[in-house]
Amino acid sequence: KHLKQLTETTDLFSPESLSQLHQWQLWNRERGAVLPLPPDFSERCKAAFMASQPRPSRMQRQVEATVSALGLPFRAEVITEIGYSIDIVVEWQGVQIGIEVDGPSHFLGRDPDGPTLLKRRQLRRLEGWTLCSLPFWEWNDVSSDAERRKQYVLQLLQRASEASL
């Protein structure tokens, strides 16, 4: 009763709080815990989580151009069932592979930061995604040469495909 009253108060939760509650719900699903929020409130949480529009970086656009140059069909900024956006989705050898183009804001040094790890884990566990990370320092090593970019993307996709088996 109190939870229902609390969640019906529309101005009590900021968009950031609603977004975090959506991630909390996903975390509970991962754990198999049943802590349901009222459906209308749950939808508000998911909508807040999905409200920020993806803004592809220049690096992501370069990766998309490389995937296109390889003749591989792809989709950009794919919104998943649980509300995350995957930068690029490519079908490779019968497997849908999500490529996350990870710039400096996704890392602490060369280790993925907490939000990046959470996103990867939830996409894998809750939706079964095969994902690969394309870190900025590796892209910087190949970005000046079109053939090296193509080889790098092919190797990335191959490793992800093999890891999914």
N, C-alpha and C positions, 0 to 999 in steps of 0.2 A: 504494500500500500504506500509506504513512504517513498520507495524507489519510483513508483509510478508518479506520485505527486512531484517529486524532485525533477524527473525528466520531462514533465509537462511544462515546467517553468522555462519559457523560451529564451529569456535574457540572462539566465544564470551561467551559461557556459559560453566561453569565447570560442571562435573557430579553431584556435589552436588546441583548446581543451577537448573539443569534439573530435578533432583529428587524432589526438592521443588516445582517446577512448576507443576509437576504431582500431588502432594498433593493439590496444589492450585486449579487445575482443578477439583479434586474430591470434594473439599470443595464447589466449585461453583455448581457442580452437586447436592450436598446435598441441597443447597439453592434454586435450581431451576433456577439459573442464566444461561444465555446463553452467554458465553464469549469464543467462540471457538478460539482455536489456529489452525494454518494450520495442517492438518492431519499428514503430515510427521514429523513436529516438535513435535506434540503431542506424536507420537510413540517414538521419541527420548527421550522425557521426561519419558515416561513409562519404556523404556528400561533401562534408567539410574536408575530409582527407583528400578527396579528388579535386577540390576547388582550385588548387594552384595549377595553372596551365604550364605544361612543359615548354621549356625554351631551349631548343637544341643549340648546342655550342658549335663554333666553327669546326672544332675537331670532329664532332659528331657528323656534321655535314661532309667533311672529308672522308670519313669512314663510309658513309652512305654512298658517296660517289665511287669509292673503291669497290664496294659490293656490287654496285650497278655496272662498273667497268668489267667485273668478272662475269657478268651476265646472269647473276643470281637474283631471282625475284625476292623482294624484301618488303617489309612494312616498317614504317617508322612510328615511334611514340604509340605503341600498342598498349591500350588500357586493358588490364587483366580483370578477371571476375572479382577479385578481392580489392581492386582499386589502385594497384600500383601501375606505373607506366614503365614499359621496357623500351629502351632507346631504339633498338633495331631487332627485328625478328626475321630470321632467314631459315628457309627449309634447306637442310643439308643432309644428303643421303637418307632421306625419309624421316629426319628428325627436325622438329621445330626448335631452333636454338635462339635464345635471347642474347644479344650482345649488349652489354652495359659499357658505354663509353665513359670511362671514369677519369675525370679531370682531378686537379689537385684538391678540390674541396671534399673529395671522397676518401681522403687518406690522412693519417697522422704519420708523417714520415713516408714510409712505403707500405704501411699496414692499413688495411681498410678501417674506416671509422665505424662507430657503433650503428648509426642509421643505415649505412651501406650493408653491413653484415646482417642486420635485422631484415632488410628488404630481401637480400639474397636468400636467407634462410626461409622466410615465409613464402616466397615464390616457389622455392623447391619443395618444401614440406606440404604446403596447403594446395598447390596447384600442379605440382609435378614438373615444373619448368626445368629445362636444361639451359643453364646460363654460362656465359663466359664473360670475364672482365677484360676490357681492353684499357690498361692503365696508360696514363698520359706519357710517362717516361719511355715506355716501349714504342708508342706511336711516334714520339719525337725522334726516336732513333731511325725510323724508316720513312718519315713523312716527306722527305725531300725527293724520294725516288718512287715513281709510280709502280715499277715492277716489284720493288721491295715491299711496298704497301700491299700489293696483291698477294704476294707470297706469305706475308705475315698474316693477313686475314684468312687465307686458306689453311694455314697451320693452326690458327686459333680455332676455326670451325672443326677441323679434323680432331684436335685434342678434345674439344667439348663433346663431339659425337662419340668418340671412343670411350670417354668417361661416362656417358649415359647408358652404355650397354651393361 
